[in-house]
Amino acid sequence: MHVDEKTSALAAEREGRKYYFCSTSCKIQFEKPEKEIKALQYALLVSWPITAFVAILTYVLHLPAGNYIMLVMASVVQFYSGRRFYAGIVDAIKNRSANMDTLIALGTSAAWTYSAVVTLFPFVFPSGSVYFDTSTIVISLILTGTYMQRLAESRAATAISSLVAMQPHMAHMIDGDKVVEISMEQIRKGDLLLVKPGEKIPADSAVVKGKCSVDESMITGESIPLTKRPGDVVIGGTMNVTGSIMIKVMNVGEDTTLSQIIKIVQDAASSKVPVQELADRIAAYFVPVVVLVGFVASVSWYLVGGVGVNIAMLIFVSVLIIACPCALGIATPAALLVSSGMAAKNGILIKSGDALQKASKVDTVVLDKTGTLTKGKPEVIEIVAVLGYNKTDVLRLAATAEINSEHVIGRAVVEKAEGEGIKPEFPRSFTYREGSGIVAVDKKGRKIVVGNRDLFDKRQVAAVAKPMRELEARGGTTLIVGMDGKIIGLIALADAMKEDSKKAVNNLKMAGYEIWMITGDNERAASATADVLGIRNVISHAKPKDKIDMVTKLQKNGKVVAMVGDGINDAPALTKADVGVAIGAGTDVALQSGSIILINNNIRDAFIALQLGKRTMGKIRQNLFWAFAYNIILIPVAAGALIPFFTVSIYDILPTFAALAMAFSSVTVVSNSLLLRRFRFY
């Protein structure tokens, strides 16, 4: 139900955010769902045995004192099992707005009161018919439907529960030469902890000593354990699979990645989407309108249709019960809870329901290049050897010269050599030539030169001009490698493409998205990347303002734009876009500017997030359609539309059918939302 924050008397705080409720039961469900489920279990244990016995007395035994027995037993169901509905009326009065409890309490009270008057004062309504079975069956069925709904909601919340369950309870703190077991609450920033194989990482930390494999699948969705060495960051809640490590705590409590993820998922699940606003406006007036419709229908059939008081009362009860707007209230949150929770388990954090709705409408995707489509650091992509040398010789000599280099290009050469099993030797001497390269002398006395054209004779460079042009056409940097005055080879480096970039771009194109790549890189590098990926719309030499201007231009042309970037350099454009997708957030979840955050450094997840937005909004629309259609079709039925066809005897079963239909509608909406769990994140 829609709740007016200005008038609501029921509120609760979670993670610094205030939530408002239409009834105490909803508030309990929010704060302590297990307590709400247990209360429903107790109520059902009382109501169903009594309901069964009342039904037997009504339809089978017909005892002389049967009405009095049923009055006592039905009162227990009405005022014990059904007391939550009366509490809901009190809450509605406090909030100055009617809720679904109002309809149930009024409807069942009407049946119970009429039957009590017939039992205690038979001269008032001479017909002698009582409807204790109606009041007890309706309450029992609605409680059963609510119980089933709560169970379904708990299944929908399993993703959040599993995230919460990831947090370990104890940790091993290193205190001098001792290891002391402490609780999570005792951990402080800067503490040194020991994590053994098979244990969870207690908090976001940096590895100080040791080597291990860490399973981060519950945070990132990546199934392959990652090797962690000194200097690497480990995320709290992830599993240490092999090897003992010493870690230094970086973040604790609410600052940890896991806590931030849980907060984002909870906020998204409780947020509103624009499509829900219509349902909220309708729900605000729905209950008083339903009461009016029920009253008018029952009085009209009594005065004009000639039905008895008992049938008029059953018409009123049927309208109130069948029209409970519970399905409307949970249509959006049920779908958001499932989708945001499942996305979080796969490394995709959705900050709000609004982000999902906008994602479902995106038709244009703007991609940053460096760090988004590419890895963001140079890698050796090709080696050319000349003068009878082989590629291994060229790489070994270049790595020897660059082994002491702190430059990203020099480090890339050394990493390539080490990856090929080459162990470069430290040179006797080396000299940096700023802006040009490096000159070194190895242990054998050979002079090794690695750099650009400025370090070499023009005639020598001319001899390798053709292969250099071919390598440079690929959009990278080419190093010339010389030894003892001769050029022996070329090493091409480029910002290597991420493994899934081409597939992700193809998926976006096949799905019909218009794709742009906007990068600060030069035209040659941008064109090389675009050619490999098949992107036609390319803008190079772009500053942050240029990216914002391009996003704005696309929006003015009627496009709904998703901007995908690294979340730092692209922050202004991410904020300007209809949907900002921050990629490669890692542990800096709270710092990201995007409305959708991808923990993994994987462009594939951007496509998945957009598709999830479409699927989720589809489910929300289905839920709202079902909720509206249910009421539009069944309220006239409850108001007497079937009397001309089936006579008033239809009301022998209609109140019970109304309770069943109301419970079924809520369970259907939640169950439909649970189908989102079938969405494939790979």
N, C-alpha and C positions, 0 to 999 in steps of 0.2 A: 504493500500500500504506500502511496505517496504521503510523506510526512512534512508538514510545514515546520521548519526549524524555529520560527518565531513563536509558535504556540505549543510546541511539543514539550511535555513535562518529563519525558523519558529520554535519557541520553547516556552514552558511555564513551570513554576515551580509550584509544589504542594508538600507541606510537605517536602521541602528541596530537592526534586527530580526533575530532568529536563526531560521534554518530548518533542519529536520532531514530526513535522507534515509535510505532503506532500502538504497541501493546507490550506488557511485561514478558509474555512468552517469547516474543521476538527478541527482546533484549537478552533474555536468558539464553536463547539459542545462539546469539552472537557471542556472548561472554563465556558461557559454559555449555556447549552443545551436548556434552555427555550427560549433564544434569537434566537438560530438557528431554532427552531420549529416555532417561530413567523415569522421569515423572510421567511421560506418556505410557510407559510400560505398566506402571502401577495403576494408572487410570483405566487402561484396557483390561487388566486382570480383574478389576472390579466390574466394569461395565458389561463385558461380553457374557459372563455367566448369568448375570441378572437379566440382561436382554433376552437371552435364550429362554430363561424361565418365564419371563413376561410373555414372550411369544407363545409358549406352550399354554399358559393360562388363557391367552386370548383366543387361540385357534383350536385347542385340543380339549382341555379339561373343563372349562366353563363352570368353575366352582361357585357356590352361592355367595361366598365372601371374596370372590376373585377380584372384584374391583378394589376392595380395601387392601388386599395383599399387594396388588399391582401398584396402588398409590404409594405404599411404603417403599416398595422396591424401586419403582421408577424415580422416586424422590432421591434415593441414594445416587442413582446415575445422574440425575439432573443437577444435583447440587454438590456432589463430590467429584465424579468423573468430569462433569461439565462445568466445574467452578471456574476453570480458566477462561471460559467465554464470558462469564459475569465480570471477572476481573478485567477482561478486555473492554467491556462497556464502561467501567470506571475509568480506565485509561483513556478511552475515547472522549469521555466528558472532560477529563483534565486537559487533553490535547485539543479540545474543541473541534474534533473531526471524527466522523464515524469510521469504523474499521470492520473487517470481516467478522470479528467476534460479535459485533452488534447484530448482524444478520442471523447468525447461528443462535445466539441467545434469545432474540425476539421470536424466531421461528419455533424453536423447541419449547420455549416458555409458553407460547400460545397453545401448543398441543397439550402440554402438561397441565396448564391452568384450566383449559376447557374440560379435560378429563377429570381433574380434581373437583371441579364444580359439579359435574355430572354425578360423581361418586358421593360427595358430601351433601349436595343440595339437588337431588334428582328432580325436584319440581321446577327448577329453572330451565333445564333443557330436557323435556320429556322423552326425547328419542332414546336416551339411555346408552348411546354408543360412546365408548371411551377410546382414546388413542395413546395410551401409555406405551404401546408397542412402537408407535411412530416416533415419539420423543426419544425413547431409549435406543432404537435402531439407528436413528439419525445421528445421535451423539456418538454411538459406538463406531459407526461407519466413518464419520468425519475424523474422529480420533485415530482410527486405523489409517485413513488416508494421510493424515498429518504425520503419523509415525513412519509410514512408508516414504513420505516425502523427505523427512529428516534423515532416514537411512540413505536415500538416494543422494541427498546433499552431502552427507558425510563421505560417500564414495567420490563425489565430485571434488571434495576438499582433500582427497588423499595426496595430491601433489604437494600441497602446502604442508600437510602432516609429515610427509616423507622428508621435506626440506628441514622442518623443525627437528625431526628425529635424527637428522645427520649430526646434530651438535653433540659432541661427546660430553660425558658428565665429569670425568676426572682427567688429570694431566700429570706428567712426571716432570717436576721442576728440578733443575740442577742447582744445588746450593753448595758451592765449594767443591768438595770431593764427594758429596753425598747426593743421592737422588731421592727427592721427597714427593710423595703423592699428594696433590692438592686438588680442590674442587675448581670448576670452571670460574666461579665467582672470585676466586683468589688470584687469578692470572692478571698480571699487570704488563703494560707496554714495556718492552726491554728485557723481560724475563727470558732466561735460557731454559728451553725444554728439551727433553729427550722423547723421541717418538720411535717406538719399536715396530717391527713388521706386524701387520695385521691391525694396527691401531689407527684411529682417526687423528688427523691433524687438529689440535685443539683450537688454534686461532690463526689468522693470517700472519705469516711469518716469513723470514728469510733463512735459507739453509746456511748454517755456519760451518758445519762439519759433517762429513759422510756423504753417501750417495744412495739413492733409492728410486724406486718406481712408484708413482702416485696415480691412483685411479681417480680422475676428476669427472667421471661420467655424470654424476648426479648434479654437478654444477654446469658443465659445459656440453654434455651430451656426447662427448668424445669417448668412444669405448676403449681405445688403446691407451694403456698406462703411459705416463710421460716420465722420462728420466730426470731426476732433480739432483743438481750438484751445488756445491757452495756458491752462494750469490744468487741462486734462483729463488723465486717466490713460490710458496706453497699456500693453498687456500684452506682456511679453517673448515672442517667438516668433511674434507676429502680423505680418501683411504690410502695409507702407506702400505703398499703391497709387499715390497721387498726392501731389506736393508734398514739399519738403524741410522737415524740422523739427529743432529743437534740443531735446533732452530732458535732464532731470536724473534720474539713476538713483536709484530708491527702494529696490529690493530686488535682491539678487544671490544666486547659488548656490542653496542649498536653500530660501531664503526666497521665491523667485519663484513666481508663480502656476502657471506651467507645471511647475516641479519638484514643487510640492505636488500638482498634479493627477496627475502620473505616479506619485507615491508612493501616492496614494489608490487609483488603479486597480490597481497592483501588489499592494497589501495586500488589496484586495477579491478579486482573482483567486486569491490564495493562501490566502484565509480558508476556514473551514469553515462549513457550514450545518447546523442540527440534523438535517435529514433524512439527512445523510451519516454521522451517528454510528452508526446501525445497521450501515451498510456497513463502517465502520471496525472495529466490534466483531467482525463476522463475518470480515473479512479477517485479523484478528490470529490467529485460530485456523484459518483456511482451509487454509494450506499444509500444516501437519502432518496435518490431517484428510485432505487429498487424498493425501498420501504413504501414509497408513494404508489408505485406500480402494483405491488402486492395488495396494498390496502384498497386501491381503486378497483382492482380485479375482483377481490373477494366481495366487496360491497356491491359491485355491479351485478355479479352473478346472483347474489342473494336478492337484490331488489328487482332486477330486470329478468334474470335467468330463472328465477324461481327455485334455486337450490336451497337446501337447508343450512342452518347455522354451522353444522358440523362440516359440511363440504366447503362452505365459504372460508371457514377457519383453515381447512387443509389446503385450499388454494393459496391463502396467505403464507402458510408454512412452506409450501412447495416453491413459491417464487423466491422467498428469502433464502432458502437453503441452496437452490440451484444456481443462484446468482452470485455466490461468494466469489470475489475477485482475486482469490489466492493465486491463480495461474497467471494473472496479469502482473502481480507483484514480483513473481520469481522468474518471469520470462527472460529478462536481461541478466540479472546476477547469476543465474544458474549457468548460462552459456559462458559468461565472462570468467566465472570461477574455474570451469573446466579448461577453457582455452589458455588462460593466463598461467594456470598451474602447470599444465602440460608443456607449455612453451618454456617456462622457467627451468623445468627439468632437462630441457634440451638446449640450454644456453641462450635462450631468447627472452629478454625481459620487456614486457609491455607495460608502460607506465599508467595507461588509462584506457577505459573503454572507448573514449573519443578517438584515441590513436588507432584502435582496431577499425572503427567505423570509417575513418578517413583512409586507412590502408585499403579497405575494400573498394574504394572509389578511385584509387591511383591509376592513372593511365600513362604517366611519364616518369621515368626513373633517371635521375642525374647521378652519375658515378664519379667520385674522385678517382685518381689513378694511383698515386704513391701511397702505399699502405692499405689500399682498398682492393684494387685489382692486382697490384704487384706487392711484393714482400716488403718494400720500403728500404731495402739495402742492396748494394751491388753484389752480384755473384758472377763468377767466371762462367761464361756460356760457350766459349770456343777458344781453342788454342791452335795456332798455325805455326809449324816448324819449317825452317828453310836451311839451306847449306848442309844438308845431310844429318841435321840434328832431329831427334824425335820430340814428341810433345812432352814426354816425361822429363827430358833434359831441360827443356824451356821452362817448365813449371818449377822444377827443383831449383834452378839458378835464380829465377825470379823470387821464389819464396825465401831463399837465402838472403837476398838483398833486402827484402821487405820484412824480415822476421821481427825487427825492432820497431817497425812503423806503427803509429797510432792512427794513421789515416784509414778511413773506411775502405778505400780501394786496396791499400796494402794488406789490411786484415782479411779482405776477401780472397786475395791471392794465397795467403798463408793457410786459411781455412780450406781452400780447394786442395792444396797440396796435402794437408793432413788427412783430408777426406779420401785422397787417393793412396794413402799409406806411405806418403813421402815424409821423412823427418828432416826438415831443412836444418843445416848447420849454422851456427852463429858466425858471421863474417869477422875477419880481423878488424876491419874498419868500415865505416859507412858515413856518407855525407848527404844531407838533404839539400836538394836544389829547389827552393821554394817556387811553387807553380809549375815545376817541370818534372820532378821525379827524384830518384835516388841513385847514388853511385856507391858501390861497395867493393871490397876486396875480400875474396873468400880465403880459406885456410891454405889453398893451393896457390895463392898469389894471383888468381885470375881476377881481372877487373870486370865487374858486372854492372851494367847500366840498365835501369828500368824507368821508363817515363814516356813523355810525349816527344813530338818532333824536335823540340828545341834542344834536346840533348844529343842529337845525332846529325851527321853530315847530310846535307840535302840530297846528294847523289845516292847515299845509302837508302834514305827514305824513299826516293823515287823507285828504287828496285822492288820495294814491297808496297807500292802505292795501290795497285789493283786489289790485292787481298785486303788492304786496309779499308778501301772504299766499300768493299762488300761487307766487311764486319761492321763498319760504322752505319751502313744502311739499316742495320737491325736495331738502331736506336740507342746504342750504348757508348761506352768509352773503350778505346783501344790503346793498350800499353805496348810499347816497343821494347823488346828485350835484346840487349847486346852483350857480347862478351869479347874482351880483348880487341875492341875496335870494330867488331863485325856484328851485324844484326843477325840473330839466330832464330828469331821467332816473334810472333805477335800473340797477345792475350786480350781477348774481347771480354768486357764486363758489362753487365746490364742489370737494371732492377728487375730481377726475375719475376715472371708471372706466378701467381699462386696457382696451385694445382687445380682448384675447382673454378677458377675465374671464367674460362672458356665455356664450361658446361653451364655455369650460372647465367652468363650472358645469353647463351642459346636458349635456356629455359625462359628467360625474360622475353626474348624476341618471339618465341613460340606462343607465349601467353598473350601476346599482342601489345606489350608495353613499348612506348617510344623511348629510345635510350640515347642519352647524351653522356659524353665523357668530358669533364672540365678539369684541367690540371694546370699547375704552375710550371710544369716541365716545358722544355723547348719543343718546337714544332716537330723536329725529327723524332725525338723520343716518343712524343704523343702519337704521332702517325704510326710508328712501328707497333706500339701496343694496340692501337685501334685496328690496324690491319690484321693482326693475329686474332683479335676477338671478334672481328666483323662489325665494329661500331662505325657508323657513318657520320654521326654528328659529333664533331670534336672541336674543342676550344682549348688552345694552349696558352702559355704565358699568363695564366689567369691568377690574379690576386684575390684575396678573400672577398673584397668588394665586388669584383667581377663575377664571382660565383653567386653572390646575393642578387646582383642585377640580372643575371641569366635566369635564376629561379623566378624572380619577379616578372620578367618578360614572359616566361612560359605560363605563369599563372594568369597574366593579363590576357593571354591568348586562349583562356578557358581550360587550361590543363590543370589536372590535379597532380601535384609533383611530390615525389619521394626523393629526398636527397640522401645519398649513402656516402658517408665519409668517416674519418678516423675519430671524430668527436672532439678534437682539440683544435687543429688548424681550420677545420671546416665548421666550427661551432656556429658562426653567424649564419651560414647557409643552412645548417641543420635546423636552426631555430626559425628561419624564414619559410622553409618548405612546409607544405601541408603535413607531411610525415617526415620527421628527421630520424634516420637510421644510423646510429653510432656503432661502428664496427670495431672489433678488437678491444673491447672495454677492459678485459682482464679483471684485475681487482679494483680498478678505479670506477666502479659502478656509479657511485654518487656524483662523480665529476662530469658525467656525460651530459651532452646537450640534447641528445635525441629523445624523441618520444618513444622510440623502440631502441633497445640496447642489445647488441650482439656481443656476448662475452667472448665467443670464439673469434679469431681473426679470419673469418671465412665468409666470403661474399655470398656463398650458397644460402646462408641463413637469411639474407635480406629477401631473396625470392620466396623462401618458405614463410617468412613473416607476413609478406603481402598476401600470399595465398591463404594463410591462416585467418587474416582479416576478412577475406571474402567468405571463407567457410563459416566463421563465427557469426558474421552478420546474417548469413543465410539462415543459421539456426535461430538467431534472435527473431528474425522476421517470421519464421515458421512458428515459433513459440507464441508470438503476439497474435498471429493469425488464428492459431488454435484457440487462444484465450478469448479473443473477440468473437470468433465464429461460434464457439461454445455458448456464450451468453446470448448472442443474437438469435440463435436457433432455439435454445431451450427455455428462455424466459417466456416467450409466448406459449410454449407447451405447458409450462407450469401455471400460466395465467388462465388456462382453460381452453386453449385452441383445439384440444382433442375431445372436448365434451360432446360436440355435435356428432362425432364419429363413434365414440366408445361409451357415451353417457357418463354420468358422474362416478360410475364404478371404477373409472381409471384412477381415481384418487385412493383406491385401496392399496395401490402400489406406488403411486407417483412420488410421495414424500421420500420413500425409501430409495426409489430410483434417483431422485434429486441428490440425495446424500452420496450415493455411489458415483454419480456423474461428477459431482464437485470434487470428490477425492481423486477420481480417475484423471480429471483434467490437470490437477497439480502434479500427479505422478508422471503423467505423459510429458509435460513440459520438462521436468527434470531428466526423465529418461531420454528424451530427444536431445537434450544438451549433452548427456553422457556419450552420445554417439560421436561427439568431437574427439573422444579418446582414440578413435580409429584413424585420426589424421596422421599421415606419415611425415615424420620429421627428417627423412633422409631420401 
